[in-house]
Amino acid sequence: MTKNKALLYLDGVSVSFDGFKAINNLSLIVGHNELQAIIGPNGAGKTTMMDIITGKTRPDEGDVYFGGDADLTTMDEAEIAELGIGRKFQKPTVFESHTVRDNLELALKKPRGVFSAWFYHADADDEARIAEILETVRLTERADELAANLSHGQKQWLEIGMLLAQDPKLLLVDEPVAGMTDAETVETAILLKKIAQTRSVVVVEHDMSFIRDLAARVTVLAEGSVLAQGSLDHVSADPRVIESYLGR
Ligand code: ADP
Protein backbone atom coordinates (compact mmCIF):
# COMPACT_ATOMS: atom_id res chain seq x y z
CA MET A 1 0.00 0.00 0.00
CA THR A 2 1.36 3.43 -0.89
CA LYS A 3 1.36 6.53 1.24
CA ASN A 4 -1.58 8.03 -0.66
CA LYS A 5 -3.78 4.96 -0.31
CA ALA A 6 -3.07 4.57 3.40
CA LEU A 7 -5.07 6.30 6.10
CA LEU A 8 -2.04 6.46 8.38
CA TYR A 9 1.55 6.17 7.25
CA LEU A 10 4.56 6.25 9.56
CA ASP A 11 7.73 6.52 7.55
CA GLY A 12 11.10 5.90 9.18
CA VAL A 13 10.09 7.31 12.55
CA SER A 14 12.59 7.42 15.42
CA VAL A 15 12.48 8.93 18.87
CA SER A 16 15.02 8.78 21.69
CA PHE A 17 14.66 9.41 25.40
CA ASP A 18 17.97 10.32 27.04
CA GLY A 19 19.88 8.67 24.20
CA PHE A 20 17.75 5.48 24.27
CA LYS A 21 15.95 4.81 20.99
CA ALA A 22 12.41 3.91 22.07
CA ILE A 23 11.24 4.02 18.44
CA ASN A 24 13.83 3.04 15.89
CA ASN A 25 13.20 3.67 12.19
CA LEU A 26 9.59 2.51 12.50
CA SER A 27 7.49 2.31 9.36
CA LEU A 28 3.86 1.32 9.60
CA ILE A 29 0.75 1.59 7.45
CA VAL A 30 -2.87 1.53 8.54
CA GLY A 31 -5.35 1.21 5.70
CA HIS A 32 -8.86 2.58 5.44
CA ASN A 33 -11.36 0.49 7.45
CA GLU A 34 -8.52 -1.67 8.66
CA LEU A 35 -8.50 -3.34 12.06
CA GLN A 36 -4.89 -3.75 13.13
CA ALA A 37 -3.56 -5.24 16.35
CA ILE A 38 -0.22 -4.17 17.78
CA ILE A 39 1.53 -6.64 20.05
CA GLY A 40 5.02 -6.82 21.49
CA PRO A 41 6.91 -7.19 24.75
CA ASN A 42 6.91 -4.51 27.44
CA GLY A 43 9.12 -1.64 26.39
CA ALA A 44 8.70 -2.44 22.67
CA GLY A 45 7.50 1.11 22.01
CA LYS A 46 3.75 0.54 21.63
CA THR A 47 2.73 3.43 23.88
CA THR A 48 5.37 5.73 22.42
CA MET A 49 4.09 4.92 18.94
CA MET A 50 0.54 5.90 19.98
CA ASP A 51 1.96 9.08 21.57
CA ILE A 52 3.66 9.96 18.28
CA ILE A 53 0.49 9.38 16.24
CA THR A 54 -1.57 11.57 18.57
CA GLY A 55 1.04 14.33 18.77
CA LYS A 56 1.87 13.81 22.43
CA THR A 57 5.46 12.96 21.50
CA ARG A 58 7.29 14.46 18.54
CA PRO A 59 9.58 12.13 16.60
CA ASP A 60 13.23 13.08 16.17
CA GLU A 61 13.19 11.68 12.65
CA GLY A 62 10.66 10.46 10.11
CA ASP A 63 7.23 11.48 8.88
CA VAL A 64 3.69 10.63 9.93
CA TYR A 65 1.02 11.19 7.30
CA PHE A 66 -2.73 10.96 7.81
CA GLY A 67 -5.30 10.82 5.03
CA GLY A 68 -2.61 11.07 2.35
CA ASP A 69 -0.91 14.39 2.91
CA ALA A 70 -1.56 15.79 6.38
CA ASP A 71 1.80 15.73 8.17
CA LEU A 72 1.01 14.99 11.80
CA THR A 73 4.53 15.84 12.96
CA THR A 74 3.76 19.53 12.39
CA MET A 75 0.51 19.48 14.39
CA ASP A 76 -0.38 19.63 18.06
CA GLU A 77 -2.62 17.14 19.88
CA ALA A 78 -5.81 19.19 19.46
CA GLU A 79 -5.26 19.62 15.72
CA ILE A 80 -4.65 15.89 15.31
CA ALA A 81 -7.79 15.00 17.27
CA GLU A 82 -9.74 17.46 15.14
CA LEU A 83 -8.44 15.74 12.02
CA GLY A 84 -10.14 12.52 13.13
CA ILE A 85 -7.89 10.50 15.43
CA GLY A 86 -9.46 9.33 18.68
CA ARG A 87 -7.52 7.60 21.45
CA LYS A 88 -8.86 5.33 24.15
CA PHE A 89 -6.47 4.95 27.08
CA GLN A 90 -6.45 1.78 29.13
CA LYS A 91 -8.51 3.03 32.08
CA PRO A 92 -12.11 4.05 31.42
CA THR A 93 -12.89 7.73 31.94
CA VAL A 94 -16.61 8.39 31.91
CA PHE A 95 -18.81 10.83 33.84
CA GLU A 96 -19.91 8.45 36.60
CA SER A 97 -22.70 10.65 37.95
CA HIS A 98 -24.34 11.02 34.55
CA THR A 99 -26.40 8.49 32.63
CA VAL A 100 -24.98 6.52 29.75
CA ARG A 101 -27.06 8.62 27.34
CA ASP A 102 -25.89 11.90 28.89
CA ASN A 103 -22.27 10.79 28.59
CA LEU A 104 -22.80 10.28 24.88
CA GLU A 105 -24.64 13.60 24.53
CA LEU A 106 -21.77 15.39 26.21
CA ALA A 107 -19.28 13.67 23.93
CA LEU A 108 -21.27 14.74 20.86
CA LYS A 109 -21.00 18.36 21.90
CA LYS A 110 -17.44 18.57 23.08
CA PRO A 111 -16.07 20.37 20.01
CA ARG A 112 -18.59 23.17 20.60
CA GLY A 113 -17.15 23.84 24.05
CA VAL A 114 -17.36 22.08 27.37
CA PHE A 115 -19.46 24.79 29.03
CA SER A 116 -22.08 25.06 26.31
CA ALA A 117 -22.42 21.29 26.47
CA TRP A 118 -24.09 21.41 29.89
CA PHE A 119 -26.90 23.63 28.57
CA TYR A 120 -27.46 21.64 25.44
CA HIS A 121 -30.35 19.41 24.41
CA ALA A 122 -29.94 16.80 21.72
CA ASP A 123 -31.84 17.43 18.49
CA ALA A 124 -33.40 14.65 16.38
CA ASP A 125 -30.18 14.02 14.44
CA ASP A 126 -28.21 13.69 17.64
CA GLU A 127 -30.85 11.37 19.12
CA ALA A 128 -30.54 9.09 16.10
CA ARG A 129 -26.75 9.17 16.30
CA ILE A 130 -26.85 8.35 20.03
CA ALA A 131 -29.22 5.44 19.39
CA GLU A 132 -26.86 4.10 16.75
CA ILE A 133 -23.83 4.41 19.04
CA LEU A 134 -25.70 2.78 21.95
CA GLU A 135 -26.46 -0.15 19.66
CA THR A 136 -22.86 -0.40 18.45
CA VAL A 137 -21.43 -0.38 21.97
CA ARG A 138 -24.10 -2.72 23.27
CA LEU A 139 -25.54 -0.33 25.84
CA THR A 140 -29.05 0.34 24.50
CA GLU A 141 -30.60 -1.44 27.48
CA ARG A 142 -28.49 0.59 29.92
CA ALA A 143 -28.99 4.03 28.32
CA ASP A 144 -30.73 5.56 31.33
CA GLU A 145 -28.49 3.96 33.93
CA LEU A 146 -25.87 6.03 35.73
CA ALA A 147 -22.44 5.31 34.29
CA ALA A 148 -21.27 4.54 37.84
CA ASN A 149 -23.53 1.46 37.83
CA LEU A 150 -21.96 -0.08 34.73
CA SER A 151 -19.51 -2.97 34.89
CA HIS A 152 -15.86 -2.25 34.10
CA GLY A 153 -16.31 -3.66 30.60
CA GLN A 154 -19.44 -1.61 29.96
CA LYS A 155 -17.59 1.54 31.04
CA GLN A 156 -14.91 0.73 28.48
CA TRP A 157 -17.60 0.34 25.82
CA LEU A 158 -19.21 3.62 26.87
CA GLU A 159 -15.92 5.43 26.48
CA ILE A 160 -15.47 3.86 23.05
CA GLY A 161 -18.98 5.15 22.29
CA MET A 162 -17.97 8.63 23.46
CA LEU A 163 -15.06 8.53 21.05
CA LEU A 164 -17.38 7.38 18.24
CA ALA A 165 -19.52 10.44 18.95
CA GLN A 166 -16.55 12.48 17.72
CA ASP A 167 -16.71 10.51 14.46
CA PRO A 168 -13.00 9.67 14.23
CA LYS A 169 -11.52 8.21 11.06
CA LEU A 170 -9.00 6.33 13.18
CA LEU A 171 -9.57 4.94 16.65
CA LEU A 172 -6.54 3.98 18.75
CA VAL A 173 -7.41 1.63 21.59
CA ASP A 174 -4.99 0.73 24.36
CA GLU A 175 -5.50 -2.68 26.04
CA PRO A 176 -9.31 -2.57 25.99
CA VAL A 177 -9.94 -6.01 27.48
CA ALA A 178 -7.62 -5.78 30.49
CA GLY A 179 -9.79 -6.51 33.53
CA MET A 180 -12.80 -7.62 31.48
CA THR A 181 -14.69 -10.85 32.00
CA ASP A 182 -14.32 -13.53 29.30
CA ALA A 183 -17.82 -12.74 28.01
CA GLU A 184 -17.05 -9.01 27.84
CA THR A 185 -13.80 -9.77 26.02
CA VAL A 186 -15.66 -11.74 23.35
CA GLU A 187 -18.23 -8.93 23.02
CA THR A 188 -15.45 -6.36 22.68
CA ALA A 189 -13.98 -8.20 19.70
CA ILE A 190 -17.40 -8.18 18.01
CA LEU A 191 -17.84 -4.49 18.81
CA LEU A 192 -14.44 -3.43 17.45
CA LYS A 193 -14.94 -5.49 14.30
CA LYS A 194 -18.23 -3.69 13.74
CA ILE A 195 -16.61 -0.28 14.26
CA ALA A 196 -13.87 -1.18 11.78
CA GLN A 197 -16.48 -1.61 9.05
CA THR A 198 -16.71 2.17 8.78
CA ARG A 199 -13.39 3.45 10.17
CA SER A 200 -9.90 2.22 11.02
CA VAL A 201 -9.07 0.78 14.41
CA VAL A 202 -5.63 0.11 15.92
CA VAL A 203 -5.66 -1.98 19.09
CA VAL A 204 -2.72 -2.54 21.42
CA GLU A 205 -3.32 -5.78 23.33
CA HIS A 206 -1.61 -8.65 25.11
CA ASP A 207 -4.58 -11.01 25.23
CA MET A 208 -3.92 -13.53 22.44
CA SER A 209 -7.34 -15.17 22.44
CA PHE A 210 -8.88 -11.72 22.03
CA ILE A 211 -6.53 -10.95 19.13
CA ARG A 212 -7.49 -14.26 17.57
CA ASP A 213 -11.17 -13.26 17.86
CA LEU A 214 -10.42 -9.90 16.26
CA ALA A 215 -8.96 -11.63 13.20
CA ALA A 216 -7.01 -8.44 12.64
CA ARG A 217 -3.74 -7.94 10.81
CA VAL A 218 -1.11 -8.19 13.54
CA THR A 219 2.00 -6.04 13.79
CA VAL A 220 4.64 -7.20 16.24
CA LEU A 221 6.80 -4.42 17.63
CA ALA A 222 10.13 -5.10 19.31
CA GLU A 223 12.82 -2.60 20.27
CA GLY A 224 10.95 0.20 18.56
CA SER A 225 10.61 -1.40 15.11
CA VAL A 226 8.33 -3.81 13.28
CA LEU A 227 9.52 -7.35 13.89
CA ALA A 228 6.79 -9.17 11.98
CA GLN A 229 3.45 -8.53 10.36
CA GLY A 230 0.54 -10.62 9.10
CA SER A 231 -2.14 -12.90 10.49
CA LEU A 232 -1.79 -14.06 14.09
CA ASP A 233 -0.89 -17.55 12.85
CA HIS A 234 1.76 -16.11 10.55
CA VAL A 235 3.48 -13.96 13.19
CA SER A 236 3.14 -16.64 15.89
CA ALA A 237 5.16 -19.03 13.75
CA ASP A 238 7.99 -16.51 13.24
CA PRO A 239 11.03 -17.67 15.26
CA ARG A 240 12.05 -14.06 16.05
CA VAL A 241 8.59 -13.37 17.47
CA ILE A 242 8.69 -16.55 19.55
CA GLU A 243 12.08 -15.58 20.91
CA SER A 244 11.31 -11.94 21.67
CA TYR A 245 7.76 -12.23 22.87
CA LEU A 246 5.62 -15.33 22.72
CA GLY A 247 8.23 -17.70 24.07
CA ARG A 248 8.73 -15.75 27.26
P1 ADP B 1 5.44 -0.38 25.51
O1 ADP B 1 4.21 0.46 25.47
O2 ADP B 1 5.59 -1.28 24.32
O3 ADP B 1 5.57 -1.17 26.78
P2 ADP B 1 6.83 2.14 25.72
O4 ADP B 1 6.49 2.89 24.48
O5 ADP B 1 6.08 2.50 26.95
O6 ADP B 1 6.72 0.57 25.44
O7 ADP B 1 8.37 2.32 26.04
C1 ADP B 1 9.41 2.07 25.11
C2 ADP B 1 10.73 2.38 25.77
O8 ADP B 1 10.88 3.79 25.90
C3 ADP B 1 10.85 1.80 27.17
O9 ADP B 1 12.17 1.35 27.35
C4 ADP B 1 10.55 2.98 28.07
O10 ADP B 1 11.21 2.86 29.31
C5 ADP B 1 11.07 4.14 27.26
N1 ADP B 1 10.33 5.38 27.49
C6 ADP B 1 9.05 5.61 27.11
N2 ADP B 1 8.68 6.87 27.44
C7 ADP B 1 9.76 7.45 28.04
C8 ADP B 1 10.01 8.75 28.58
N3 ADP B 1 9.09 9.71 28.57
N4 ADP B 1 11.24 8.98 29.10
C9 ADP B 1 12.19 8.02 29.10
N5 ADP B 1 12.01 6.78 28.59
C10 ADP B 1 10.80 6.50 28.06
Boltz pocket constraint, residues with backbone or C-beta under 6 A from the ligand:
constraints:
  - pocket:
      binder: B
      contacts: [[A, 17], [A, 18], [A, 22], [A, 40], [A, 41], [A, 42], [A, 43], [A, 44], [A, 45], [A, 46], [A, 47], [A, 48], [A, 49]]
      max_distance: 6.0
